[in-house]
Amino acid sequence: MQQGSLVCVGTGMTLGSHISPLSRNYIEQADVVFVLVADGITEQWIESMNSDVRSLQPFYLEGKSRLLSYKEMVAVILAEVRAGKKVVGAFYGHPGVFAWVPHKAIATARAEGYQAHMEPGISAEDCLYADLGIDPGTYGCQHYEASQFMFYHCPINPSAYLVLWQVGVAGDKSLARFSTDSTYRALLVEALQAHYSQHHQVILYEAICLSIQKVRIETLPLKDLPHSDISLKTTLIIPPANAMRPNHKMLQRLAALEDSQTQDV
């Protein structure tokens, strides 16, 4: 096993309250920490834990492909691992959720013989369930990235919740924009209307990053989505439109199985 190592940790969504003690310990004990978080205040907070904290934020530029930015981030992280250092990547939320860089960096490090693993953090999805009072086990819950939903034929069950992430860049194929406009969201609505009425009530959600902020939970009809205030951190939640349909054949078979087992006792 090579001398360098890599741990990608999650700082959670809300400053100071979501990070695990183990993740914080990794940050404090690291030789170098690379950080990609939601705001400068959180970045400064992480800087208070370690003397060598380096921001990955400058790799993002308007008009520059995010994939190129991601590859550059992985390269600088791996350079320090190869130099034999204990490296930590600190990412907002959960480092494995909508995060290409941690997955790629860990896979590359492991392939080269270095110790590398991931520590979870509280994600926007976790906050969503708490803030909106949704139990995904009640009706089921489907998750898609908004552009992915537009680019592919994604199966939809209207009797379950549908969660679309990154609606602020819905429809962007360039990976170089920080936002798309109402014309793109109008196409997203068109795709959704194959399953939902234009009057179906949907939810715009934004988790908080600072305790002084207020959670955004805005309900509106689907048809109003194109002209709504949407940012990179906005998530679209579509509640069930239909009741769940019983699978009568399966229920009959299960009842018969129960009867047979009861008779065998």
C-alpha positions in Angstrom: 0.0 0.0 0.0 1.3 3.5 -0.9 2.0 6.0 1.8 -0.5 8.8 0.8 -4.2 8.5 1.6 -7.4 10.2 0.8 -10.7 10.6 2.7 -13.6 12.5 1.2 -15.9 13.8 4.0 -19.3 15.5 4.1 -19.7 18.8 5.9 -23.5 18.5 5.8 -25.8 21.3 4.7 -26.0 23.6 7.7 -22.8 25.2 9.0 -21.4 23.5 12.1 -24.4 21.4 12.9 -24.3 18.5 10.4 -20.7 17.4 10.3 -19.9 14.1 12.1 -17.2 14.0 14.8 -15.2 11.5 12.7 -15.3 13.7 9.6 -14.1 16.7 11.7 -11.3 14.6 13.1 -10.1 13.7 9.6 -10.1 17.4 8.7 -8.1 18.3 11.8 -5.5 15.5 11.3 -5.0 16.0 7.6 -1.8 17.2 6.0 -3.8 19.1 3.4 -7.6 19.8 3.1 -9.3 20.5 -0.2 -12.7 22.2 0.3 -15.7 22.7 -1.9 -18.7 24.1 0.1 -21.7 26.3 -0.4 -20.3 29.6 0.9 -17.3 31.5 2.1 -18.4 31.4 5.8 -18.3 27.6 5.8 -15.0 27.6 4.0 -13.5 29.9 6.8 -15.0 27.6 9.4 -13.1 24.7 7.9 -9.9 26.8 7.8 -10.2 27.1 11.6 -9.7 23.3 11.8 -6.5 23.0 9.7 -3.6 25.2 8.7 -3.5 24.0 5.1 -7.0 24.4 3.5 -7.3 24.9 -0.2 -10.5 25.9 -2.0 -11.6 24.1 -5.1 -14.1 26.9 -5.9 -11.7 28.8 -8.3 -11.9 25.9 -10.7 -15.5 26.9 -11.6 -15.8 29.6 -14.3 -18.9 30.7 -16.2 -18.6 29.3 -19.8 -16.1 26.6 -18.7 -17.3 23.0 -18.8 -17.9 21.7 -15.3 -16.5 18.4 -16.3 -13.2 20.1 -17.1 -13.3 21.8 -13.7 -14.0 18.4 -12.0 -11.1 16.8 -13.7 -8.8 19.6 -12.6 -10.0 19.2 -9.0 -9.3 15.5 -9.1 -5.8 16.2 -10.5 -4.8 18.6 -7.7 -6.2 16.3 -5.0 -4.4 13.3 -6.4 -1.1 15.2 -6.7 -1.0 15.6 -2.9 -1.9 12.0 -2.4 0.9 10.9 -4.7 3.2 13.1 -2.7 2.6 10.8 0.3 0.3 13.2 2.3 -2.8 12.5 4.3 -5.4 14.3 2.1 -9.0 15.2 3.0 -11.6 16.4 0.5 -14.3 18.3 2.4 -17.5 18.6 0.4 -20.8 20.2 1.3 -23.7 17.9 2.0 -22.9 14.2 1.4 -19.7 13.7 -0.6 -21.3 10.9 -2.6 -24.5 12.7 -3.7 -24.4 14.7 -7.0 -20.6 14.9 -6.5 -18.4 13.5 -9.4 -15.1 14.6 -7.9 -15.1 12.6 -4.7 -16.1 9.4 -6.5 -13.5 9.8 -9.2 -10.7 10.8 -6.8 -11.4 7.8 -4.5 -11.6 5.4 -7.4 -8.3 6.7 -9.0 -6.5 6.7 -5.7 -7.5 3.1 -5.0 -6.5 2.0 -8.5 -3.1 3.4 -7.8 -2.7 1.5 -4.5 -3.6 4.3 -2.0 -6.0 4.0 0.9 -9.1 6.0 0.1 -12.6 6.0 1.4 -15.7 8.2 1.9 -17.4 9.5 5.1 -21.1 10.4 4.8 -22.6 13.8 5.6 -26.2 15.1 5.9 -27.4 15.8 2.4 -30.0 18.1 0.9 -32.2 15.0 0.5 -32.0 14.3 4.3 -33.0 17.9 5.0 -35.8 17.7 2.4 -37.4 14.7 4.2 -37.2 16.6 7.6 -38.3 20.0 6.4 -41.2 18.8 4.2 -42.3 16.0 6.5 -42.0 13.4 3.8 -41.5 9.7 4.5 -40.2 8.1 1.3 -41.5 4.8 2.6 -45.2 5.9 2.5 -45.7 6.2 -1.2 -42.2 5.7 -2.6 -39.8 8.4 -3.9 -38.1 8.8 -7.3 -35.1 10.9 -7.9 -33.6 12.3 -11.1 -31.3 15.1 -12.1 -33.5 17.5 -14.0 -31.5 17.5 -17.2 -31.2 13.7 -17.0 -35.0 13.5 -16.8 -35.2 15.7 -20.0 -32.5 13.9 -22.0 -33.7 10.3 -21.4 -37.0 8.3 -21.2 -37.1 8.1 -17.4 -39.9 5.9 -16.0 -42.3 7.8 -13.8 -44.7 6.5 -11.2 -47.2 9.3 -10.5 -48.4 7.6 -7.4 -45.0 8.2 -5.8 -43.1 11.4 -5.0 -40.8 12.7 -7.8 -37.8 14.8 -6.9 -35.9 16.6 -9.6 -32.5 18.0 -8.6 -30.6 21.0 -10.2 -33.6 22.5 -11.9 -31.6 25.7 -12.1 -29.6 24.2 -15.0 -32.3 22.0 -16.4 -31.7 21.2 -20.1 -28.1 22.4 -20.2 -26.0 20.0 -22.3 -22.9 22.2 -22.3 -22.1 21.7 -18.6 -20.8 25.3 -18.9 -23.7 27.3 -17.6 -24.6 28.4 -14.1 -28.3 28.7 -15.0 -30.8 28.1 -17.8 -33.8 30.3 -18.4 -37.6 30.0 -18.5 -37.6 28.6 -22.1 -35.7 25.5 -20.8 -38.0 25.1 -17.9 -41.0 25.3 -20.2 -39.7 22.2 -22.0 -39.3 20.5 -18.6 -42.9 21.3 -17.8 -43.9 20.0 -21.1 -42.2 16.7 -20.3 -43.8 16.5 -16.9 -47.3 17.1 -18.3 -47.2 13.7 -19.8 -47.7 12.5 -16.2 -49.2 15.5 -14.3 -51.8 18.2 -14.8 -50.6 21.7 -15.4 -52.5 22.6 -12.2 -50.9 19.9 -10.1 -49.3 21.5 -7.0 -45.5 21.2 -6.9 -42.9 22.4 -4.4 -39.7 24.4 -4.8 -37.3 23.6 -1.9 -34.0 25.0 -0.8 -32.2 23.7 2.4 -30.4 26.2 4.6 -26.7 26.5 4.8 -26.6 29.0 7.7 -28.8 28.8 10.8 -30.0 32.4 10.3 -31.5 31.5 7.0 -35.0 30.3 6.3 -35.9 27.1 4.5 -37.6 27.8 1.2 -40.8 25.7 0.8 -42.9 27.3 -2.0 -46.0 25.6 -3.4 -47.2 26.5 -6.9 -49.0 25.0 -9.9 -46.8 23.1 -12.3 -47.6 25.6 -15.1 -46.0 28.4 -13.2 -42.6 26.7 -12.9 -40.9 28.4 -16.0 -41.2 31.9 -14.5 -40.4 31.0 -10.9 -37.3 32.1 -9.1 -34.9 29.2 -9.5 -31.3 28.9 -8.5 -28.6 26.2 -8.5 -29.7 25.0 -5.1 -33.4 24.8 -5.9 -35.0 21.3 -5.9 -38.4 20.5 -7.4 -40.6 18.1 -5.5 -43.7 16.7 -7.2 -46.2 15.0 -4.8 -48.2 12.0 -5.9 -50.9 12.7 -8.4 -52.6 9.3 -8.3 -53.5 6.8 -5.6 -51.5 3.6 -5.4 -53.1 0.8 -7.3 -53.3 -2.6 -5.5 -51.7 -5.5 -7.2 -54.7 -7.9 -6.7 -53.0 -10.9 -8.3 -50.0 -10.7 -6.0 -52.3 -10.0 -3.0 -54.3 -13.2 -3.8 -51.1 -15.2 -4.1 -49.8 -13.9 -0.8 -53.1 -14.7 0.9 -53.0 -18.2 -0.5 -49.4 -18.6 0.7 -50.5 -17.4 4.2 -53.3 -20.0 4.2 -51.1 -22.8 3.2 -48.5 -22.0 5.9 -51.2 -21.7 8.5 -52.5 -25.2 7.6 -49.0 -26.6 7.8 -48.6 -25.5 11.4 
